[in-house]
Amino acid sequence: MRILLGLLLIVLMPVPLLAQTRDGLQPQPIVLTHVTVIDATGAKSKQDMTVVIIGDRIITLGKSGKVAVPANALVVDATGKYLIPGLWDMHVHVFRNASQKPPNEYYFPLFIANGITGVRDMWTKLDKVALVELWRKQFTQKPGTMPRFGAVGTIVDGLPATWPNSDTVSTADEARLMVDRLKAGGVDFVKVYWNLSREAYFAIAAEAKKQRIPFAGHVPFSISALEASDAGQRSIEHLDGVSLACSTEEKRLSTIKPSDLPPGQYQQQIFDTYDEQKCAHLFSRFAKNRTWQVPTLSVFQRSNRDPSSLANDERLKYVPMAEREEWKRFITRLQKRTPEQNAQRRLEMYSKLIQGMRRAGVEFMAGTDLGNEYLYPGFSLHDELVLLVHAGLTPLETLQAATRNPAKFLGKLDSLGTIEKGKIADLVLLEANPLEDISNTQRINAVVVDGRYLPKEALQKMLAEVEAVANKLKPR
């Protein structure tokens, strides 16, 4: 896979745009004129705007005709187009979920071609942190070749481990030492997982607070979603434990293993005992504690698709052939599912949860759980945005879940996440209005990454090169 990335970088690395000045070579200014700016702050769209970018920053934005255009600028007439901040996928697995080898570096150009300028990786083991740091250097040294890594975390699970190769702890002392080890190793957060004991989970929470390192992830079976929120867990992935915490039978069901019941029955009992008042109390606590939610609806939606549509998805052409072969096992599992295991009921419940949390003021981020079968780098983030609107968020709220909110969550809102003077130029130029139809985020005309302008032709070339290389990598 490193060979694949190397080939792509040779072909795809943009030629720097430079202008001669008295002080030497300086980045050529980029000017977008007559564009409608959707800045993601919550303000109304601003029509007929001019945006001036020099280096990696937005230097000026104002009404077209009233903004001075720098000499030697690359001027792009964006009449009829819409400018949004760069998109983030806040739940990805660049490293393979179980084996951790090799990293899926073919993701990078697919992210950029789809306007994803930032990601949060949810399982970077300590021996991979140095590689992530190299990627972060590459982001600034070769802009436009990959997204920024806003944060990387490491899974800490209990016994038995859910996944092979996980870091595990059994006692409070082990948990505290693990937090210290991970922080010293350079990860940005601790990812808690399903099989942690209560003792180990609360020790992680206390030590993380002491060491000033966030913890996020799943809600372990041993605790409730309410307890996780009160303990300071910064984000809950996949709405883990939320529907159970809304059940009038939470106490009884929390003592049962889903595998102890017939397929689908555990979730069915949770759904049948849903209580809105219990939910409202939970959601108000989420809002008070600022417990973020990353629903990852797209990972559940896969199970609703007809197996033949999965097998014939046109986006498979961007996936290395060896990986496609591995993915076929998911279709085999899907064909064995019972009607009770169908994901549609779960998605209906999750839509109800999302609507309730929205009313309570809970904040959301868009993420896909990329790394699972039939999820596609970049493309699936756009699928997620459509699902979030279907679940009850407005198009603007959904757009913010992939732009402003990730920057706020990561403590980078002063420089990223919205389109404002002085902020870093991570931008996506669209051919249609995403506030009228969120699927218009897929109609990409250009992407700006850290100030590097990539027109549609460059993005299409990226896709073509990934496709060409992917189809040469035959199964072993």
C-alpha positions in Angstrom: 0.0 0.0 0.0 3.0 2.3 0.5 3.9 1.8 -3.1 0.3 2.8 -4.1 0.6 6.0 -2.1 4.0 6.8 -3.5 2.8 6.4 -7.1 -0.2 8.6 -6.3 1.9 11.4 -4.8 4.1 11.5 -7.9 1.1 11.9 -10.1 -1.1 13.9 -7.9 1.1 16.3 -6.0 0.0 19.8 -7.2 2.7 22.1 -8.7 3.1 25.0 -6.3 1.6 28.2 -7.5 4.3 30.9 -6.9 4.7 34.5 -7.7 7.9 36.5 -7.7 8.2 39.2 -5.0 11.0 41.4 -3.7 11.4 39.0 -0.8 11.6 35.9 -3.0 9.1 33.3 -4.0 5.7 33.6 -2.3 2.5 31.6 -2.7 0.3 32.9 -5.5 -2.9 34.5 -4.2 -6.1 32.6 -5.0 -9.3 34.7 -5.4 -12.8 33.2 -5.7 -15.2 35.8 -7.0 -19.0 36.0 -7.2 -19.5 33.0 -4.9 -22.2 32.3 -2.4 -20.5 31.7 1.0 -22.1 29.3 3.4 -19.7 29.9 6.3 -21.2 27.3 8.7 -21.3 29.7 11.6 -25.1 29.6 11.5 -25.4 32.9 9.7 -27.3 33.3 6.5 -25.7 32.5 3.2 -23.8 35.5 1.7 -24.2 36.0 -2.0 -21.9 37.5 -4.6 -18.8 37.3 -2.3 -15.1 37.5 -3.1 -12.7 35.3 -1.0 -9.0 36.1 -1.1 -6.5 33.3 0.0 -2.8 33.9 0.4 -0.7 31.0 1.7 -2.9 28.9 3.9 -5.1 31.7 5.1 -8.3 33.5 4.2 -7.0 37.1 4.0 -10.2 38.9 3.0 -13.8 38.2 2.2 -16.4 40.7 1.2 -18.8 41.7 -1.5 -17.5 41.3 -5.1 -16.4 44.6 -6.5 -15.5 46.0 -3.1 -12.6 43.7 -2.4 -9.2 44.4 -3.9 -7.8 41.6 -6.0 -4.0 41.1 -5.4 -1.6 41.3 -8.3 -0.7 38.0 -10.0 -3.6 36.3 -8.3 -5.3 33.1 -9.7 -8.8 34.4 -10.1 -11.6 31.9 -10.2 -15.0 33.1 -11.4 -17.4 31.1 -9.0 -20.6 32.6 -10.3 -23.5 30.2 -9.4 -21.3 28.2 -7.0 -21.4 27.7 -3.2 -18.4 27.7 -0.9 -18.5 25.6 2.3 -15.7 24.8 4.8 -13.7 21.6 4.3 -15.5 18.5 5.5 -14.4 16.2 8.3 -15.0 12.5 8.9 -14.8 12.1 12.6 -14.8 8.3 12.8 -12.3 6.6 10.5 -10.0 3.6 10.7 -7.0 4.3 8.4 -5.4 1.2 10.0 -7.1 -2.0 9.4 -9.5 -2.7 12.3 -8.1 -6.0 13.5 -4.7 -6.5 12.0 -3.6 -2.9 12.0 -1.5 -3.7 8.9 -1.1 -2.3 6.4 -2.5 1.3 6.7 -5.1 2.1 4.1 -3.1 4.9 2.5 -5.2 4.7 -0.7 -7.9 6.6 1.4 -6.0 9.8 1.2 -6.6 11.0 -2.4 -10.2 9.7 -2.2 -10.7 11.9 0.9 -9.4 15.0 -0.9 -11.4 14.3 -4.1 -14.5 14.2 -2.0 -13.8 17.4 -0.1 -12.8 15.7 3.2 -9.9 17.8 4.5 -9.8 16.4 8.0 -10.3 13.1 9.9 -10.2 11.6 13.4 -8.7 8.2 13.5 -10.2 5.9 16.0 -7.6 3.2 16.4 -3.9 4.2 16.1 -1.7 2.0 18.2 1.4 3.4 19.7 3.7 1.8 17.2 1.8 3.7 14.4 2.0 7.2 16.0 5.3 8.0 14.3 3.8 7.2 10.9 0.9 9.6 11.7 3.4 12.3 12.5 5.0 11.8 9.2 1.6 12.1 7.5 1.0 15.3 9.4 4.3 16.7 8.1 3.3 15.6 4.6 0.1 17.5 4.9 1.9 20.8 5.2 4.9 19.9 3.0 2.8 18.5 0.1 -0.6 20.1 0.5 -3.4 18.6 -1.4 -2.2 15.0 -1.1 -4.0 14.0 2.1 -6.3 15.3 4.9 -5.2 16.7 8.2 -5.2 14.2 11.1 -7.1 16.2 13.8 -6.8 13.5 16.4 -5.8 9.8 16.8 -6.8 7.5 19.6 -6.0 4.0 20.9 -8.6 1.4 21.9 -8.4 0.2 25.5 -10.7 -2.8 26.2 -11.3 -5.3 28.9 -11.1 -9.1 28.8 -11.9 -10.8 26.6 -10.8 -8.3 24.0 -13.4 -7.5 21.4 -10.8 -7.3 18.7 -7.4 -9.1 18.4 -4.5 -6.8 18.9 -6.3 -4.5 21.4 -4.7 -3.0 24.4 -6.5 -4.5 27.4 -6.7 -3.7 31.2 -8.4 -5.6 34.0 -7.8 -3.5 37.1 -7.9 0.1 38.1 -4.1 0.1 38.5 -3.6 -1.3 35.0 -6.1 1.3 33.6 -4.2 4.2 35.2 -0.9 2.9 33.9 -2.4 2.5 30.4 -3.6 6.1 30.3 -0.2 7.3 31.3 1.5 5.1 28.7 -0.8 6.2 25.9 -0.3 9.9 26.7 3.4 9.5 26.8 3.3 7.6 23.5 1.7 10.6 21.8 -1.9 9.6 21.1 -4.5 12.4 21.4 -7.2 10.5 23.2 -8.0 7.2 24.9 -10.7 5.1 23.2 -12.8 3.2 25.7 -14.4 -0.1 24.5 -17.2 -2.5 25.3 -15.6 -5.0 27.7 -14.0 -2.7 30.2 -15.0 -3.4 33.8 -16.6 -0.6 35.8 -13.5 -0.4 37.9 -11.2 0.0 34.9 -13.5 2.4 33.1 -13.8 4.8 36.0 -10.1 4.6 36.6 -9.5 5.6 33.0 -11.9 8.5 33.4 -10.1 9.7 36.6 -6.6 9.3 35.2 -7.5 10.9 31.9 -8.8 14.0 33.8 -5.6 14.1 35.9 -3.4 13.7 32.8 -5.5 16.1 30.7 -6.1 13.7 27.9 -9.6 13.2 26.6 -11.3 9.8 26.4 -14.1 8.9 24.0 -15.5 5.9 22.2 -18.0 3.2 23.0 -20.1 2.8 26.2 -18.9 -0.4 27.9 -21.5 -3.0 28.8 -20.7 -2.5 32.5 -21.9 1.1 32.7 -24.8 3.2 31.4 -24.7 6.0 28.8 -25.7 8.4 31.6 -22.7 7.3 33.7 -20.4 7.7 30.8 -21.6 11.2 30.2 -21.2 12.1 33.9 -17.7 10.6 33.9 -16.6 13.0 31.3 -16.6 10.8 28.1 -16.2 13.4 25.4 -18.0 11.6 22.6 -20.2 8.5 22.2 -19.8 6.6 19.0 -22.6 4.8 17.1 -25.2 6.0 19.7 -23.8 3.2 21.9 -25.9 2.5 24.9 -28.3 5.4 24.3 -31.3 3.4 23.3 -30.7 1.0 26.2 -30.5 4.0 28.6 -34.0 5.1 27.3 -35.5 1.7 28.1 -37.8 1.2 31.1 -36.1 -2.2 31.4 -32.5 -0.8 31.3 -31.5 -2.5 34.6 -32.7 -5.9 33.5 -31.5 -5.7 30.0 -28.1 -4.5 31.0 -27.4 -7.9 32.7 -28.2 -9.8 29.5 -25.7 -10.5 26.8 -27.3 -9.9 23.3 -25.9 -13.3 22.2 -27.9 -15.0 24.9 -31.2 -14.2 23.1 -32.4 -15.2 19.6 -31.0 -13.0 16.8 -32.5 -9.5 16.9 -34.5 -10.1 20.1 -32.2 -8.0 22.4 -32.6 -4.9 20.3 -36.3 -5.6 19.9 -36.8 -5.6 23.6 -35.0 -2.3 24.0 -37.1 -0.7 21.3 -40.3 -2.1 22.8 -39.6 -0.5 26.2 -38.5 2.9 24.9 -39.6 5.7 27.3 -39.5 9.4 26.1 -39.3 10.8 29.6 -36.3 8.7 30.5 -34.7 9.8 27.2 -35.4 13.4 27.9 -33.6 13.2 31.2 -30.6 11.5 29.5 -30.4 14.0 26.7 -30.5 17.0 29.0 -27.5 15.5 30.9 -25.7 15.0 27.6 -26.3 18.6 26.7 -25.2 19.8 30.2 -22.1 17.6 30.1 -21.3 18.4 26.5 -21.2 14.8 25.5 -20.9 14.7 21.7 -22.6 12.1 19.6 -21.2 10.5 16.4 -24.1 8.4 15.1 -22.2 6.7 12.2 -25.6 5.8 10.6 -23.9 4.8 7.3 -22.3 1.7 9.0 -25.8 0.5 9.9 -27.4 1.5 6.6 -25.1 -1.1 4.8 -27.2 -3.9 6.3 -30.4 -2.5 4.7 -28.9 -2.7 1.2 -29.6 -5.5 -1.2 -26.6 -7.7 -1.4 -26.5 -7.4 -5.1 -26.3 -3.6 -4.9 -23.4 -3.9 -2.5 -21.6 -6.3 -4.8 -22.2 -4.0 -7.8 -21.5 -0.6 -6.2 -19.6 1.5 -8.7 -17.4 2.8 -6.0 -15.8 -0.6 -5.6 -13.5 0.3 -8.5 -11.5 2.6 -6.1 -10.9 -0.3 -3.6 -7.9 -2.6 -4.1 -9.0 -5.9 -5.5 -7.6 -7.9 -2.5 -9.8 -5.9 -0.2 -12.8 -6.4 -2.4 -12.4 -10.1 -2.0 -12.3 -9.7 1.8 -15.4 -7.6 1.7 -17.5 -10.4 0.1 -17.6 -12.1 3.4 -19.9 -9.3 4.7 -22.4 -10.1 1.9 -22.3 -13.8 3.0 -23.1 -12.7 6.6 -25.8 -10.4 5.4 -27.6 -13.1 3.4 -27.8 -15.2 6.6 -29.5 -12.4 8.6 -33.1 -12.9 9.9 -35.8 -10.2 9.4 -35.4 -9.4 13.1 -31.8 -8.5 12.5 -32.5 -6.0 9.7 -31.0 -2.6 10.4 -34.1 -0.6 9.4 -35.8 -0.8 12.8 -32.5 0.3 14.4 -32.2 3.3 12.1 -35.8 4.2 12.9 -35.0 4.2 16.6 -31.8 6.1 16.0 -33.7 8.8 14.1 -36.1 9.2 17.1 -33.0 9.4 19.4 -31.3 12.0 17.2 -34.5 14.1 17.0 -34.8 14.1 20.8 -31.1 15.0 21.3 -31.4 17.8 18.8 -34.3 19.3 20.7 -32.2 19.0 23.9 -29.3 20.8 22.4 -26.9 17.8 22.2 -24.2 18.4 19.6 -23.3 16.0 16.7 -20.4 15.2 14.5 -20.4 13.3 11.2 -18.5 10.1 11.1 -18.7 6.9 9.0 -16.8 4.1 10.8 -14.7 3.9 7.6 -12.6 0.7 7.6 -15.6 -1.6 7.6 -16.8 -3.3 4.5 -18.6 -1.3 1.8 -17.8 2.0 3.3 -15.8 4.2 1.0 -13.3 6.9 1.8 -14.9 10.3 1.3 -17.9 9.0 -0.6 -19.5 7.5 2.6 -19.2 10.8 4.5 -21.6 12.2 1.9 -23.9 9.2 2.5 -23.7 10.0 6.2 -24.8 13.6 5.7 -27.9 12.4 3.7 -28.8 10.0 6.5 -28.4 12.7 9.2 -30.9 14.9 7.4 -33.3 11.9 7.0 -32.9 11.4 10.8 -34.1 14.9 11.6 -31.2 17.4 11.4 -31.6 20.4 9.2 -29.2 20.7 6.2 -27.3 23.5 8.0 -27.0 21.5 11.2 -25.8 18.5 9.2 -23.2 20.7 7.4 -22.0 22.0 10.7 -21.7 18.4 12.0 -19.0 17.9 9.3 -17.4 21.3 9.5 -17.8 23.7 12.5 -18.5 21.0 15.1 -15.4 18.9 14.5 -13.3 22.0 14.8 -15.0 23.0 18.0 -14.7 19.5 19.5 -10.9 19.5 18.7 -10.3 22.9 20.1 -9.5 24.3 16.7 -12.4 26.6 16.0 -10.1 29.6 16.1 -8.5 28.4 12.9 -10.8 25.8 11.2 -14.4 24.8 10.7 -15.9 28.0 9.3 -15.2 30.5 6.6 -14.0 33.7 8.2 -11.2 36.1 7.8 -7.9 34.8 9.2 -8.9 31.2 9.2 -7.1 28.4 7.4 -8.3 27.9 3.9 -9.8 24.4 3.9 -12.7 24.8 1.6 -15.0 23.0 -0.8 -16.6 24.8 -3.9 -19.9 23.2 -4.8 -22.0 23.5 -8.0 -25.3 23.5 -6.1 -26.7 24.6 -2.8 -26.3 22.0 0.0 -28.9 23.9 2.1 -31.5 23.1 -0.5 -30.4 19.5 -0.8 -27.7 18.1 1.3 -26.7 15.6 -1.4 -25.3 18.6 -3.3 -22.2 18.3 -1.2 -21.3 15.6 -3.7 -21.3 18.1 -6.6 -17.8 19.3 -6.1 -16.2 21.8 -8.4 -12.9 22.4 -6.5 -11.3 21.8 -3.2 -8.9 24.0 -1.3 -6.6 22.2 1.2 -4.4 24.3 3.5 -4.6 27.0 0.8 -3.8 24.7 -2.1 -6.4 25.1 -4.9 -7.4 21.8 -6.6 -9.8 22.3 -9.5 -12.3 19.7 -10.7 -9.9 18.3 -13.3 -7.2 17.6 -10.7 -9.8 15.9 -8.5 -11.0 13.7 -11.4 -7.4 12.8 -12.1 -7.0 11.7 -8.5 -10.0 9.4 -8.8 -8.7 8.0 -12.1 -5.3 7.3 -10.7 -6.7 5.6 -7.6 -8.9 3.4 -9.8 -6.0 2.5 -12.1 -3.7 1.5 -9.2 -6.5 -0.3 -7.3 -7.3 -2.5 -10.3 -3.7 -3.5 -10.7 -3.4 -4.8 -7.1 -4.8 -8.3 -7.6 -5.7 -10.7 -4.8 -2.9 -12.8 -3.5 
